[in-house]
Amino acid sequence: MHPNEKLITDFYLAFKNHDPQGMTACYAKNIIFEDPAFGKIQGKRAFAMWYMLIERGGDALQIDFSEVQANDYNGSAKWTATYTYGPQKRKVVNHVVGTFSFQNGKIVQHTDHFDLWRWSQQALGFKGYLLGWTRFMKLKIQQNTSKALSSYLHKMKSFDVAF
């Protein structure tokens, strides 16, 4: 197994085990993360995102992954997250392809690709079905996730948690 395949595998095993510290140990400090829901985030915001998602997902969060491949420079994996979302506790099954770039034994760029419309239909119900494909809804989702992440970071500072 290539060392970067092991790095991706370690990342997803930590995710599966609800271990955000193990996940973020695979990242470089200046990590650039991007996906349709969060947009592009960097550094401690990317670290905090995993802590927040695992905390919010609780015991309902299930992670499966497969097709890990990597070389010296880049890699990819398919993964699925199953969890409940929002006050209505809607079940979401999100199928994702993660792509990675590496440097000095760490992940320096991580991009998750998934169908935001399909996600929004599951997470937001009828509103997601009607508007989830629009740029307006994508921006609204990104604004909401950015606000939630900022609140989470603020809360963690008050508990003196370092990312």
C-alpha positions as CSV (number, residue, x, y, z in Angstrom):
1,M,0.0,0.0,0.0
2,H,1.3,3.4,-1.0
3,P,1.9,5.7,2.1
4,N,-0.6,8.2,0.8
5,E,-3.2,5.4,0.4
6,K,-2.6,4.6,4.1
7,L,-3.0,8.3,4.9
8,I,-6.4,8.4,3.2
9,T,-7.4,5.1,4.9
10,D,-6.3,6.5,8.3
11,F,-8.4,9.6,7.7
12,Y,-11.6,7.7,6.9
13,L,-11.0,5.1,9.7
14,A,-10.8,8.0,12.1
15,F,-14.0,9.5,10.6
16,K,-15.7,6.1,10.9
17,N,-14.6,5.9,14.6
18,H,-15.8,9.5,15.3
19,D,-12.2,10.6,16.0
20,P,-11.8,14.2,14.6
21,Q,-8.3,14.5,16.2
22,G,-7.2,11.4,14.2
23,M,-8.7,12.9,11.0
24,T,-7.1,16.3,11.4
25,A,-3.7,14.7,12.2
26,C,-3.7,13.6,8.5
27,Y,-4.0,17.3,7.4
28,A,-1.3,19.9,6.9
29,K,-1.9,23.0,9.1
30,N,-2.7,25.1,6.0
31,I,-5.2,22.5,4.6
32,I,-7.6,23.7,1.9
33,F,-10.9,21.9,2.0
34,E,-13.8,22.4,-0.4
35,D,-17.2,20.9,-0.9
36,P,-20.6,22.1,-2.2
37,A,-22.0,22.7,1.3
38,F,-19.1,24.5,3.0
39,G,-17.5,26.0,-0.1
40,K,-13.8,26.6,0.3
41,I,-12.4,26.7,3.9
42,Q,-8.8,26.6,5.1
43,G,-6.7,25.8,8.2
44,K,-8.5,25.8,11.5
45,R,-11.9,26.2,10.0
46,A,-11.4,22.9,8.1
47,F,-10.2,21.3,11.3
48,A,-13.2,22.6,13.2
49,M,-15.6,21.5,10.6
50,W,-14.8,17.8,11.2
51,Y,-15.2,18.3,15.0
52,M,-18.5,20.0,14.5
53,L,-19.8,17.4,12.0
54,I,-18.9,14.5,14.3
55,E,-20.3,16.2,17.3
56,R,-23.6,17.0,15.5
57,G,-23.8,13.5,13.9
58,G,-23.5,11.7,17.2
59,D,-24.2,8.0,17.3
60,A,-26.4,8.3,14.2
61,L,-23.4,9.1,12.0
62,Q,-22.1,6.2,10.0
63,I,-19.2,6.3,7.6
64,D,-18.2,3.8,5.0
65,F,-15.4,4.2,2.4
66,S,-13.9,2.3,-0.5
67,E,-11.8,2.5,-3.6
68,V,-8.9,4.3,-1.9
69,Q,-6.1,5.1,-4.3
70,A,-3.1,7.4,-4.2
71,N,0.3,8.1,-5.6
72,D,3.0,10.6,-4.5
73,Y,1.0,13.6,-5.4
74,N,-2.8,12.9,-5.4
75,G,-5.4,10.4,-4.5
76,S,-9.1,9.7,-4.1
77,A,-11.7,7.6,-2.3
78,K,-15.4,7.0,-2.4
79,W,-17.3,7.4,0.9
80,T,-20.8,7.5,2.2
81,A,-22.1,9.3,5.2
82,T,-25.4,8.3,6.8
83,Y,-26.8,10.6,9.4
84,T,-29.9,12.6,10.5
85,Y,-30.1,16.3,9.7
86,G,-31.8,19.3,11.3
87,P,-34.6,19.6,13.8
88,Q,-36.8,17.2,11.8
89,K,-34.0,14.5,12.1
90,R,-34.3,13.7,8.3
91,K,-32.2,10.8,7.3
92,V,-29.5,11.7,4.8
93,V,-27.4,9.2,2.8
94,N,-24.7,11.2,1.1
95,H,-22.5,9.6,-1.5
96,V,-19.2,11.4,-1.9
97,V,-16.0,11.2,-3.9
98,G,-13.0,12.8,-2.1
99,T,-9.9,13.9,-3.9
100,F,-6.7,14.7,-2.2
101,S,-3.3,16.4,-2.8
102,F,-0.3,15.6,-0.6
103,Q,2.9,17.2,0.5
104,N,5.4,16.1,3.1
105,G,3.3,13.2,4.2
106,K,0.2,15.3,4.9
107,I,-3.0,16.1,3.0
108,V,-2.7,19.7,1.8
109,Q,-5.9,19.9,-0.3
110,H,-9.1,17.9,0.1
111,T,-12.1,18.3,-2.1
112,D,-15.4,16.4,-1.6
113,H,-17.7,16.1,-4.6
114,F,-21.4,15.2,-4.2
115,D,-24.7,16.1,-5.7
116,L,-26.0,19.1,-3.6
117,W,-29.5,18.8,-5.0
118,R,-29.8,15.2,-3.9
119,W,-28.4,16.1,-0.5
120,S,-30.7,19.1,-0.1
121,Q,-33.8,17.0,-1.0
122,Q,-32.9,14.6,1.8
123,A,-31.8,17.2,4.3
124,L,-34.3,20.0,3.6
125,G,-37.3,18.1,2.2
126,F,-39.6,19.7,-0.2
127,K,-37.8,23.1,-0.1
128,G,-34.6,21.3,-1.1
129,Y,-36.4,19.5,-3.9
130,L,-37.7,22.7,-5.3
131,L,-34.7,24.9,-4.9
132,G,-31.7,22.6,-4.1
133,W,-30.4,22.8,-7.7
134,T,-30.3,26.6,-7.8
135,R,-27.2,28.8,-7.2
136,F,-29.3,30.8,-4.7
137,M,-29.8,27.7,-2.6
138,K,-26.2,26.6,-2.8
139,L,-25.1,30.1,-1.6
140,K,-27.7,30.0,1.2
141,I,-26.5,26.6,2.3
142,Q,-22.9,27.8,2.3
143,Q,-23.9,30.9,4.3
144,N,-25.6,28.8,6.9
145,T,-22.7,26.4,7.2
146,S,-20.2,29.2,7.5
147,K,-22.3,30.8,10.2
148,A,-22.6,27.5,12.1
149,L,-18.9,26.9,11.8
150,S,-18.1,30.4,13.1
151,S,-20.4,29.8,16.1
152,Y,-18.8,26.5,16.7
153,L,-15.3,28.0,16.6
154,H,-16.4,30.7,19.0
155,K,-17.9,28.1,21.4
156,M,-14.7,26.0,21.2
157,K,-12.5,29.1,22.1
158,S,-14.6,29.6,25.2
159,F,-13.8,25.9,26.1
160,D,-10.1,26.5,25.2
161,V,-10.0,23.8,22.6
162,A,-7.1,24.2,20.1
163,F,-7.3,23.1,16.5
